[in-house]
Amino acid sequence: MTNLRGRARSNPPTECSASRLPVGPRAHRRRGRDFLTGAPLGLLLTCPLLVGCAGGASIHVITLEGKRLNLTGPLLATVHVDECYHWVDDQGRVCVAMRGTRGSLLGARFSREFVLSMVAPGVPAGTTRGYTATRQTLRTKTRSGYSHSRAASLSGALVLWDWGKATLRGRLRVIAKQQAYSVLSGWSNDGRVLLLGEFRAVRNRRQGEGILARTEEGGMARASEPVPAAKTEAGAPQ
C-alpha cells in the first residue's frame, strides 16, 4: 500500500496486577477462531486473557467483502494480544500500540505476528474521551508464515477511559482498507474489514514507538492522504 495511508478498579502506579478483559459478544463464540493460535474461540474464551505488566487486548476482525457466506468457515478472526502500550508523543497525540505473537514448531518463518497502532489527536480533558477514527487513526500488519496483510483505517470510533491511571483502557470500532501481499502482484486485493476490540495499555513509550514504527513501514506512514493504490510492488514485507 504505497501511501496507504463497567468501571474497573484502578491500579496504583507502582504495582502491576492482572485483570480480566471482556471477550466480546456470546454470539461470536461458536464460529470464531483465534488468529494467532488457530484454536476455536470456544476453547480460548473459557480462559479469559490476563493482562499484566505489558498490557493486553482482544481484537476481532470481520471481513466485509464478498457476496457469499461460507457455511462452515469462521465468521471472524480474533487476535489475543499480549503487549499493549500507550504514551503521548511530541505532538501531544495519544498513541497506542500493541503486538501479539505465536511461535511455530516448524520454525520462525512459520510463526504468526499481529501489530496494530492507533494515534488520537489530543489527550482527554478528564478521565474519558471519544474520538472519530480517520485515515490517520489506525494501522495494522499481520504475518502468518509466508502470508502478509496490512490495513489502514477509513472511518469508525475510538474511546479511551481511565486516563491518568496506571492502565489506560479503551475500545475501538474501525472500518479499514486491507491488502494482501503476493510475490507476483505485490500488495493488492483491496478489501474492507471491520475491527472491533478492547484493550488495556500500560505506559511505555520506548516499547510502543518500536511497534508503531513497524506498522508504518513500507508506505504505511501516516500522512495527509493514506489511501492505498490498487496494486504496488513497493513495501514488500521482509
C-alpha positions as CSV (number, residue, x, y, z in Angstrom):
1,M,0.0,0.0,0.0
2,T,2.2,2.8,-1.1
3,N,0.7,5.8,0.5
4,L,-1.6,3.5,2.5
5,R,-2.4,5.7,4.0
6,G,-18.3,-1.4,33.9
7,R,-15.7,0.5,35.6
8,A,-12.5,-1.2,36.7
9,R,-10.6,-0.9,39.9
10,S,-7.7,1.5,39.5
11,N,-4.1,0.2,39.7
12,P,-1.5,2.0,41.8
13,P,1.3,3.3,39.5
14,T,3.9,1.3,41.4
15,E,2.0,-2.0,41.2
16,C,1.5,-4.4,38.4
17,S,-1.7,-6.5,38.8
18,A,-3.5,-8.8,36.4
19,S,-7.1,-8.2,35.5
20,R,-9.6,-9.8,33.0
21,L,-10.6,-8.4,29.7
22,P,-14.1,-8.8,28.3
23,V,-14.0,-11.1,25.4
24,G,-16.9,-9.9,23.2
25,P,-20.4,-11.0,22.2
26,R,-21.5,-14.5,23.1
27,A,-22.8,-14.9,19.6
28,H,-19.3,-15.0,18.2
29,R,-18.0,-17.8,20.3
30,R,-19.2,-20.8,18.3
31,R,-17.9,-19.8,14.9
32,G,-14.8,-17.6,15.7
33,R,-11.2,-18.8,15.6
34,D,-8.1,-17.3,17.2
35,F,-5.8,-16.0,14.5
36,L,-2.5,-16.4,16.4
37,T,-3.1,-19.9,17.9
38,G,-5.7,-21.3,15.4
39,A,-7.7,-22.6,18.3
40,P,-11.6,-22.3,18.3
41,L,-12.7,-19.3,20.4
42,G,-14.9,-21.6,22.5
43,L,-11.7,-23.1,24.0
44,L,-9.9,-19.8,24.4
45,L,-12.8,-17.9,26.0
46,T,-13.1,-20.3,28.8
47,C,-9.7,-18.8,30.0
48,P,-10.0,-15.0,29.7
49,L,-7.0,-13.0,28.8
50,L,-4.9,-12.0,31.7
51,V,-3.4,-8.5,31.4
52,G,-0.3,-7.8,33.3
53,C,2.8,-5.6,33.1
54,A,2.7,-5.5,29.3
55,G,-1.0,-4.8,28.9
56,G,-3.2,-6.8,26.5
57,A,-6.1,-6.7,24.1
58,S,-8.7,-8.8,22.2
59,I,-9.2,-7.7,18.6
60,H,-11.9,-9.2,16.4
61,V,-11.5,-8.9,12.6
62,I,-14.6,-9.3,10.3
63,T,-14.3,-9.3,6.5
64,L,-16.8,-7.0,4.9
65,E,-16.2,-8.2,1.3
66,G,-17.9,-10.9,-0.7
67,K,-21.4,-11.8,-1.6
68,R,-21.3,-15.4,-0.4
69,L,-21.2,-16.7,3.1
70,N,-19.2,-19.8,3.9
71,L,-21.3,-22.4,5.7
72,T,-18.5,-23.8,7.8
73,G,-15.7,-21.2,8.0
74,P,-15.2,-18.9,10.9
75,L,-17.3,-15.7,10.9
76,L,-14.4,-13.7,12.3
77,A,-10.8,-13.9,13.4
78,T,-9.8,-13.0,16.9
79,V,-6.3,-11.9,18.0
80,H,-5.4,-12.0,21.6
81,V,-2.6,-9.5,22.1
82,D,-0.1,-9.9,25.0
83,E,1.7,-6.5,24.6
84,C,-0.1,-3.1,24.6
85,Y,1.4,0.3,25.4
86,H,0.4,3.9,25.4
87,W,2.2,7.3,25.5
88,V,1.8,10.9,24.4
89,D,4.1,11.9,21.5
90,D,5.8,15.2,20.9
91,Q,2.8,16.5,19.0
92,G,0.5,15.9,22.0
93,R,-1.3,12.9,20.5
94,V,-2.3,9.9,22.4
95,C,-0.6,6.8,20.9
96,V,-1.5,3.1,21.5
97,A,0.5,0.2,20.0
98,M,0.1,-3.5,20.5
99,R,1.7,-6.7,19.4
100,G,0.7,-10.4,19.6
101,T,3.0,-13.3,18.5
102,R,2.8,-17.1,18.4
103,G,5.6,-19.4,17.6
104,S,5.5,-22.5,15.3
105,L,7.0,-25.9,15.6
106,L,8.1,-25.5,12.0
107,G,10.4,-22.6,12.9
108,A,10.5,-18.8,13.0
109,R,9.4,-18.4,9.3
110,F,6.1,-20.0,10.1
111,S,5.4,-18.0,13.3
112,R,2.5,-15.6,13.5
113,E,2.6,-11.9,14.4
114,F,0.0,-9.1,14.6
115,V,0.9,-5.5,15.2
116,L,-1.5,-2.6,15.5
117,S,-1.1,1.1,16.2
118,M,-3.5,4.0,16.9
119,V,-3.0,7.7,17.1
120,A,-5.6,10.0,18.5
121,P,-5.4,13.9,18.5
122,G,-5.2,15.4,22.0
123,V,-5.3,13.9,25.4
124,P,-8.6,13.5,27.4
125,A,-9.5,16.6,29.4
126,G,-10.9,14.3,32.1
127,T,-10.7,10.5,32.5
128,T,-12.6,9.6,29.3
129,R,-12.7,10.8,25.7
130,G,-14.1,9.6,22.5
131,Y,-12.5,10.1,19.1
132,T,-13.7,9.8,15.5
133,A,-11.5,7.5,13.5
134,T,-10.0,8.9,10.4
135,R,-7.5,7.7,7.8
136,Q,-4.7,8.6,10.2
137,T,-6.0,6.7,13.2
138,L,-5.1,3.0,12.8
139,R,-2.5,0.8,11.1
140,T,-2.2,-2.9,11.3
141,K,0.2,-5.6,9.9
142,T,-0.2,-9.3,10.0
143,R,2.2,-12.1,9.2
144,S,1.3,-15.8,9.2
145,G,4.1,-17.8,7.8
146,Y,4.6,-16.6,4.3
147,S,1.2,-14.7,4.2
148,H,1.2,-11.0,4.8
149,S,-1.6,-8.4,5.1
150,R,-1.9,-4.8,6.2
151,A,-4.7,-2.3,6.8
152,A,-5.3,1.3,7.4
153,S,-8.4,2.9,8.9
154,L,-11.1,4.6,6.9
155,S,-13.7,5.5,9.5
156,G,-15.0,4.5,12.9
157,A,-14.7,5.4,16.5
158,L,-12.3,5.0,19.4
159,V,-12.9,5.7,23.1
160,L,-10.4,5.9,25.9
161,W,-11.0,5.9,29.6
162,D,-9.1,5.6,33.0
163,W,-6.8,8.3,31.6
164,G,-4.2,9.3,34.3
165,K,-4.3,5.8,35.9
166,A,-1.7,3.2,35.7
167,T,-3.5,1.3,32.9
168,L,-5.3,3.1,30.1
169,R,-8.4,1.3,28.9
170,G,-10.1,1.6,25.5
171,R,-12.4,0.3,22.8
172,L,-12.3,0.6,19.1
173,R,-14.7,0.0,16.2
174,V,-13.0,0.8,12.9
175,I,-13.6,0.1,9.2
176,A,-10.2,-0.3,7.4
177,K,-8.9,-1.0,3.9
178,Q,-6.9,-4.1,3.8
179,Q,-4.4,-5.6,1.3
180,A,-2.6,-8.9,1.0
181,Y,0.9,-9.4,-0.4
182,S,1.9,-11.7,-3.3
183,V,5.3,-12.1,-4.8
184,L,3.8,-11.9,-8.2
185,S,1.5,-8.9,-7.8
186,G,2.8,-7.1,-4.8
187,W,0.3,-5.5,-2.5
188,S,-3.2,-5.9,-3.9
189,N,-6.7,-7.2,-3.4
190,D,-8.1,-4.1,-1.7
191,G,-10.9,-5.1,0.7
192,R,-12.6,-3.8,3.7
193,V,-12.6,-5.2,7.2
194,L,-14.2,-4.3,10.5
195,L,-12.0,-4.3,13.6
196,L,-13.7,-4.4,17.0
197,G,-11.8,-4.7,20.2
198,E,-11.0,-3.8,23.8
199,F,-7.6,-3.1,25.3
200,R,-5.6,-2.2,28.4
201,A,-2.4,-0.3,27.7
202,V,0.4,0.3,30.1
203,R,2.6,3.4,29.8
204,N,5.8,2.6,27.9
205,R,6.8,5.0,25.1
206,R,10.0,3.2,24.1
207,Q,8.3,-0.2,23.5
208,G,5.3,1.4,21.9
209,E,7.2,3.5,19.4
210,G,9.0,0.5,18.2
211,I,5.7,-1.3,17.4
212,L,4.2,1.8,15.9
213,A,7.2,2.2,13.6
214,R,6.7,-1.4,12.4
215,T,3.1,-0.6,11.4
216,E,4.2,2.4,9.3
217,E,6.9,0.6,7.3
218,G,6.6,0.1,3.5
219,G,4.5,3.1,2.6
220,M,2.2,3.0,5.6
221,A,3.4,6.2,7.2
222,R,0.6,8.5,8.5
223,A,0.3,11.5,6.2
224,S,-2.4,13.6,4.6
225,E,-3.8,11.0,2.2
226,P,-3.1,7.4,3.4
227,V,-5.2,5.7,0.7
228,P,-3.6,2.7,-0.9
229,A,-3.0,2.2,-4.6
230,A,-4.8,-0.8,-6.1
231,K,-1.5,-2.7,-6.7
232,T,2.1,-2.0,-5.9
233,E,5.4,-3.7,-5.7
234,A,6.7,-1.2,-3.1
235,G,6.8,-2.0,0.5
236,A,7.3,-5.8,0.2
237,P,7.3,-7.5,3.6
238,Q,10.7,-8.5,5.0
